[in-house]
Amino acid sequence: MGTNYLNRMITTVIDSMRTNNVDWPAHWNNEQKLNFLDDCLEWLEENELYEQCKIVINEKEKIKK
């Protein structure tokens, strides 16, 4: 049952990236943000949440610019 709540929490946060600016921790540099997003992407792929994968990929592109 806990996993469902974890899935819901993660997907809700990632879904919010689609329409909101991400409020990153102030002390994170771009490399840390990208590493975090890579970890998220890996988890999303393992759980076959491909719509959220696209959102994370888009956020990574914003950071790289």
Backbone as ProteinMPNN parsed JSONL, in Angstrom:
{"seq_chain_A": "MGTNYLNRMITTVIDSMRTNNVDWPAHWNNEQKLNFLDDCLEWLEENELYEQCKIVINEKEKIKK", "coords_chain_A": {"N_chain_A": [[0.827, -1.191, 0.0], [1.982, 1.285, 0.73], [3.719, 1.803, -1.391], [2.023, 2.605, -3.452], [1.267, 5.138, -2.539], [3.732, 6.404, -2.614], [4.28, 6.279, -5.366], [2.161, 7.891, -6.271], [2.795, 10.342, -5.057], [5.293, 10.983, -6.246], [4.627, 11.053, -9.003], [2.741, 13.111, -8.991], [4.273, 15.344, -8.244], [6.067, 15.428, -10.382], [4.284, 15.765, -12.504], [3.514, 18.36, -11.93], [5.686, 19.782, -12.799], [5.252, 20.231, -15.413], [3.664, 22.484, -15.745], [4.472, 24.374, -13.897], [7.089, 26.428, -12.507], [10.014, 24.928, -11.315], [10.879, 24.721, -7.96], [13.787, 24.593, -6.988], [16.172, 23.367, -4.56], [18.08, 25.938, -3.122], [20.836, 25.674, -2.898], [21.599, 23.808, -4.784], [23.421, 23.036, -7.682], [23.45, 23.097, -11.327], [24.368, 20.574, -12.137], [23.718, 18.91, -9.976], [20.93, 19.114, -10.03], [20.414, 17.92, -12.526], [21.403, 15.342, -12.035], [19.6, 14.493, -10.072], [17.232, 14.523, -11.602], [17.919, 12.576, -13.474], [17.965, 10.317, -11.821], [15.262, 10.263, -11.128], [14.18, 9.81, -13.645], [15.146, 7.265, -14.216], [13.753, 5.76, -12.263], [11.131, 6.244, -13.094], [11.141, 5.052, -15.645], [11.575, 2.373, -14.93], [9.159, 1.882, -13.728], [7.465, 2.168, -15.791], [6.311, 4.65, -16.478], [5.803, 6.53, -18.722], [4.773, 8.95, -19.679], [5.388, 10.77, -17.663], [8.126, 10.545, -17.871], [8.68, 11.995, -20.185], [8.093, 14.569, -19.299], [10.122, 14.957, -17.406], [12.366, 14.789, -19.059], [11.962, 17.066, -20.617], [12.264, 19.009, -18.615], [14.934, 18.637, -17.972], [16.092, 19.553, -20.339], [15.491, 22.282, -20.168], [17.157, 23.028, -18.067], [19.664, 22.563, -19.131], [19.968, 24.571, -20.969]], "CA_chain_A": [[0.0, 0.0, 0.0], [2.855, 2.441, 0.777], [4.276, 2.065, -2.707], [1.05, 3.382, -4.212], [1.372, 6.526, -2.106], [4.999, 6.91, -3.136], [4.05, 6.499, -6.802], [1.274, 9.044, -6.431], [3.529, 11.543, -4.679], [6.298, 11.278, -7.266], [3.994, 11.446, -10.267], [2.105, 14.42, -8.795], [5.331, 16.364, -8.281], [6.58, 15.5, -11.755], [3.238, 16.376, -13.322], [3.503, 19.808, -11.692], [6.784, 20.368, -13.573], [4.74, 20.556, -16.747], [3.039, 23.808, -15.792], [5.021, 25.273, -12.882], [8.537, 26.499, -12.367], [10.485, 24.065, -10.241], [11.524, 25.443, -6.865], [14.925, 23.763, -6.615], [16.932, 23.841, -3.398], [18.94, 27.056, -3.523], [22.242, 25.28, -2.914], [21.86, 22.843, -5.856], [23.868, 23.549, -8.975], [22.788, 22.402, -12.437], [24.761, 19.168, -12.15], [22.913, 18.222, -8.963], [19.559, 19.044, -10.551], [20.385, 16.918, -13.593], [21.568, 14.03, -11.407], [18.312, 14.167, -9.461], [16.29, 14.207, -12.67], [18.323, 11.279, -14.024], [17.47, 9.305, -10.884], [13.802, 10.213, -11.317], [13.93, 9.204, -14.951], [15.394, 5.828, -14.071], [12.63, 5.202, -11.506], [9.946, 6.32, -13.949], [11.261, 4.029, -16.68], [11.369, 1.074, -14.283], [7.738, 1.768, -13.414], [6.761, 2.355, -17.063], [5.546, 5.895, -16.422], [6.447, 7.198, -19.842], [4.304, 10.337, -19.798], [6.199, 11.54, -16.736], [9.49, 10.561, -18.417], [8.756, 13.107, -21.129], [8.118, 15.796, -18.511], [11.464, 15.052, -16.829], [13.281, 15.081, -20.169], [11.764, 18.485, -20.935], [12.855, 19.806, -17.533], [16.383, 18.54, -18.152], [16.45, 20.443, -21.454], [15.452, 23.657, -19.663], [18.332, 23.237, -17.225], [20.868, 22.526, -19.975], [20.049, 25.791, -21.791]], "C_chain_A": [[0.872, 1.255, 0.0], [3.427, 2.809, -0.574], [3.314, 2.88, -3.555], [1.1, 4.856, -3.83], [2.655, 7.163, -2.611], [4.855, 7.204, -4.628], [3.216, 7.744, -7.031], [2.009, 10.342, -6.132], [4.521, 11.943, -5.775], [5.647, 11.741, -8.564], [3.299, 12.796, -10.146], [3.128, 15.542, -8.88], [5.847, 16.523, -9.704], [5.543, 16.116, -12.676], [3.212, 17.888, -13.139], [4.629, 20.506, -12.439], [6.315, 20.813, -14.954], [4.26, 21.991, -16.82], [3.633, 24.821, -14.826], [6.537, 25.331, -12.988], [8.939, 25.647, -11.173], [11.214, 24.914, -9.214], [12.64, 24.553, -6.316], [15.541, 24.262, -5.319], [17.972, 24.868, -3.851], [20.405, 26.649, -3.658], [22.581, 24.26, -4.008], [22.363, 23.567, -7.097], [23.19, 22.735, -10.082], [23.133, 20.916, -12.488], [23.937, 18.358, -11.141], [21.458, 18.075, -9.418], [19.448, 17.955, -11.61], [20.558, 15.509, -13.039], [20.266, 13.57, -10.752], [17.301, 13.754, -10.523], [16.638, 12.884, -13.347], [17.839, 10.134, -13.13], [15.959, 9.149, -11.008], [13.459, 9.491, -12.607], [14.119, 7.687, -14.896], [14.227, 5.149, -13.352], [11.365, 5.178, -12.363], [9.98, 5.249, -15.034], [11.026, 2.637, -16.11], [9.893, 0.818, -14.006], [6.844, 2.046, -14.621], [5.828, 3.561, -17.049], [6.102, 6.847, -17.475], [5.986, 8.637, -20.041], [5.132, 11.244, -18.886], [7.659, 11.585, -17.185], [9.666, 11.75, -19.348], [8.829, 14.444, -20.394], [9.514, 16.014, -17.929], [12.488, 15.396, -17.907], [13.168, 16.556, -20.56], [12.394, 19.384, -19.875], [14.379, 19.776, -17.63], [16.851, 19.475, -19.276], [16.445, 21.894, -21.016], [16.712, 23.977, -18.868], [19.591, 23.343, -18.069], [21.044, 23.807, -20.785], [20.83, 26.869, -21.125]], "O_chain_A": [[0.525, 2.221, -0.681], [3.605, 3.988, -0.877], [3.744, 3.759, -4.302], [0.99, 5.727, -4.693], [2.662, 8.332, -2.995], [5.267, 8.266, -5.095], [3.537, 8.561, -7.894], [1.868, 11.325, -6.86], [4.575, 13.105, -6.178], [6.084, 12.727, -9.157], [3.273, 13.556, -11.114], [2.882, 16.569, -9.513], [6.04, 17.645, -10.173], [5.892, 16.914, -13.546], [2.92, 18.622, -14.083], [4.541, 21.708, -12.691], [6.929, 21.678, -15.578], [4.428, 22.65, -17.846], [3.332, 26.011, -14.923], [7.179, 24.408, -13.488], [8.267, 25.654, -10.141], [12.066, 25.731, -9.563], [12.464, 23.856, -5.317], [15.448, 25.449, -5.007], [18.657, 24.668, -4.854], [21.134, 27.233, -4.459], [23.745, 23.883, -4.145], [21.802, 24.582, -7.509], [22.445, 21.796, -9.801], [22.289, 20.093, -12.84], [23.513, 17.241, -11.439], [20.838, 17.032, -9.211], [18.507, 17.161, -11.598], [19.923, 14.574, -13.528], [19.88, 12.406, -10.864], [16.597, 12.756, -10.365], [15.74, 12.147, -13.752], [17.363, 9.111, -13.622], [15.441, 8.032, -10.995], [12.551, 8.66, -12.645], [13.334, 6.931, -15.468], [13.764, 4.09, -13.777], [10.62, 4.198, -12.351], [8.965, 4.611, -15.312], [10.356, 1.814, -16.733], [9.434, -0.324, -14.046], [5.624, 2.146, -14.493], [4.703, 3.498, -17.545], [6.776, 7.828, -17.161], [6.756, 9.463, -20.531], [5.528, 12.341, -19.279], [8.358, 12.56, -16.908], [10.688, 12.435, -19.301], [9.545, 15.35, -20.82], [10.03, 17.132, -17.956], [13.38, 16.213, -17.679], [14.18, 17.213, -20.804], [12.993, 20.408, -20.204], [15.035, 20.79, -17.393], [17.898, 20.112, -19.159], [17.302, 22.668, -21.442], [17.266, 25.069, -18.985], [20.487, 24.126, -17.755], [22.149, 24.102, -21.241], [20.988, 27.953, -21.687]]}, "name": "protein", "num_of_chains": 1, "seq": "MGTNYLNRMITTVIDSMRTNNVDWPAHWNNEQKLNFLDDCLEWLEENELYEQCKIVINEKEKIKK"}
